[in-house]
């Protein structure tokens, strides 16, 4: 792989990860505001279902997308150009625990979703 191709793919996947952060934070922030301030409206089963659907579907969507980014980072790490691999950044990237980060992303998101669902129901 050419160096410019590697840099381009790394840049594209980094931008994809950055683009997922805002929707994830906004979605869970809005759900927390609904839980905190909805009062009796949250007692309606259709409202509960709608909020729960947003939490579950939105979390699955963002988690799968960010997991794909981490999988691509793991693959890109193996194809790292020699100039990058011999640098300090390359050394740090080689040590990055991508597998653990993928697991933590799923586990932390699942815990957050379970807490929100318990608060909704």
N, C-alpha and C positions, 0 to 999 in steps of 0.2 A: 504494500500500500504506500502511495506517495505521502510525503510529510504533509502536504497541503490538504490532501483528502482526509487524513487523520485529524488534523486541526479543525477542518470544516465539520466533520461528523461530531467531534467532541464539543464544538461550539453549539451546534444544532441541538444536541441532546441536553447540554447544560441549560440552554434557553427553554427547552421543553420542561425541564424540572422546575426552573424558576417560574414558568407560566402556571404551574399547578399549585403553587403555594397560596396565592391570593384566593382562588376559588375555594380551596380547602378551608382556609381560615375564615372566610366570609360565611361559608355554609355552616360551619360549626358555631360561629358567633351568633348568627341569626337563630339557629336552633336553641342556643342557650338563652337568648333574649326571649324567645317564645316560651320556653320552659319557665323562665323567671317571671314574666309579666302577663302571660295569657290568662291566668286565673281560671275561671269557670269554662272558658272557651276550650281549654285543653281537655276538659272532661268529656267532650263530644267525641265519640269513637271515630267519626270520619276525619276530624281534625287530627286526632292522634295518628291515624293511619297515614294521612298525608305527610305529617312531620316525620314520622318514622320512615316512610318511603324515601323522602329527601335525604335523611341521614344515611340510610343503608345504601341506596343506589349511588348517591354522590360519593360516599366513602369507598365503595367498591371501585368506582370509576377512577378516582384519583389514586387509590392504592395500586391498582393494576398498571396505570400509566407510569407512576414513579418507579414501580418495580421493573418495568421495561427499561426505564432509563438506567437503573442500577445494573441490569443485565448487560446493557450496551456498554456501560463503563467497564465492566469486568472483561468483556471481549476486547474493548479498545486498549485496555491495560496490557493485554497480551500482544497487541500489534503496535505498541508504542515505538515511535522512531528512535533511533540510537541517540540523537541529539537530546531528546527529551529524557530518555531513560537514564542517561549519564548525569543529568542535572539533579539538584536537590528536590525539585518538584517531582521529578520522575521517581526518586527514591521514596518520597512520601506516598505517591500514588501507588507504588508497588506494595506498600505496607497497609494500605487502606483496607479495612475489613468489610468488603462489599457484601459478602454473604451474611455477616452479622447485621449489617445495616438493612438488608432486605428483610430479614426476620423481624428486626425491631420495628420497622415501618408497619408491617402487617400486625404485629402484636399490639403495639401502642394504639393503632387506629381501631383495632377490634375492641380494646379495653375502653376507648373513648366512646365508641358506638354503643357498647353494652351499658355504660353509665348513662348515656343520653336516653337509651330505650327504657331503662329502669325508671328514669325520672319522668318520662312521658307516660308510661303505663303504671 
